Amino acid sequence: MVSCPSCGKEIDHLINWSKQWRKYVVRLGEGGDLEFEEVEDDVDVIRDEFLCPECEEVVAVSERHAKELLMGKTKGGVNVGKLMWGPNA
C-alpha cells in the first residue's frame, strides 16, 4: 500500500471524477418524457481528478500520475484543494 500525500493514511485505491462531453440524440417519447440515445462511443474527457478515499483531497489529475502514485513511484499531490466538482462540490 501507499500513503496519501495529503493526509498520510495508507490507501490502496483512488476515487476518480471524470468530467466528460457525450453526444446524444434527444427525442420526445410516447409518455411525454425525453429519450436520450448516445450516438457516439467517443467520449471527450475534459478533466480528471483522482481523490484520496480517506480525505477527499485531489492527489492526481491524470491517469499517469494516478498510476505512479498507486505504484509508489511518486508522492503525488497537486495543490488544488478539496473536490472541485462532483456530488460534494
C-alpha positions in Angstrom: 0.0 0.0 0.0 1.0 3.6 -0.4 0.3 6.7 1.7 -1.9 9.7 0.7 0.4 12.7 0.1 -2.2 14.9 1.8 -3.4 13.1 4.9 -0.7 10.4 5.2 -3.2 7.5 5.6 -2.5 4.2 3.8 -4.6 3.8 0.6 -4.9 1.0 -2.0 -7.2 2.9 -4.4 -8.3 6.4 -5.5 -11.7 7.9 -6.4 -11.9 9.3 -9.9 -14.2 12.1 -11.0 -14.2 12.5 -14.8 -15.9 15.4 -16.4 -16.9 14.4 -20.0 -18.7 15.5 -23.1 -21.0 13.0 -24.7 -23.2 13.3 -27.8 -26.9 12.3 -27.7 -30.0 12.4 -30.0 -32.9 13.6 -27.8 -36.5 12.7 -28.8 -39.9 13.1 -27.1 -41.2 9.7 -26.0 -44.8 8.5 -26.1 -45.3 9.3 -22.4 -44.0 12.9 -22.9 -40.6 12.1 -21.4 -37.4 12.8 -23.1 -35.5 9.8 -24.5 -31.7 10.1 -24.9 -29.8 7.9 -27.4 -26.0 8.1 -27.3 -24.8 8.5 -30.9 -21.0 8.3 -30.5 -18.9 6.0 -28.4 -16.1 8.5 -28.5 -16.1 10.4 -25.2 -14.1 13.6 -24.8 -12.7 13.8 -21.3 -12.5 17.5 -20.2 -10.9 16.9 -16.8 -9.9 14.1 -14.5 -9.5 14.3 -10.7 -8.2 11.5 -8.6 -9.0 11.8 -4.9 -7.8 10.1 -1.7 -10.7 7.9 -0.5 -9.9 9.0 3.1 -9.6 12.8 3.0 -11.1 13.5 -0.5 -8.1 15.7 -1.4 -7.2 15.7 -5.1 -3.9 13.9 -5.4 -3.5 13.4 -9.2 -5.1 15.0 -12.3 -4.0 12.4 -14.9 -4.2 8.7 -15.3 -0.4 8.5 -15.5 0.1 10.4 -12.2 -2.6 8.3 -10.5 -0.9 5.1 -11.6 2.5 6.3 -10.5 1.0 7.2 -7.1 -0.6 3.8 -6.6 2.6 2.1 -7.7 4.6 4.1 -5.1 6.7 5.7 -7.8 5.7 9.3 -6.9 4.4 11.0 -3.8 1.6 12.7 -5.8 -0.2 15.9 -4.7 -1.5 18.7 -6.9 -2.3 21.6 -4.5 -5.8 22.2 -5.9 -7.7 21.7 -2.6 -10.8 19.8 -1.9 -13.1 18.3 -4.5 -13.7 20.9 -7.2 -16.8 19.3 -8.8 -18.9 16.3 -8.2 -21.6 15.4 -5.6 -19.8 17.2 -2.8 -18.7 20.3 -4.6 
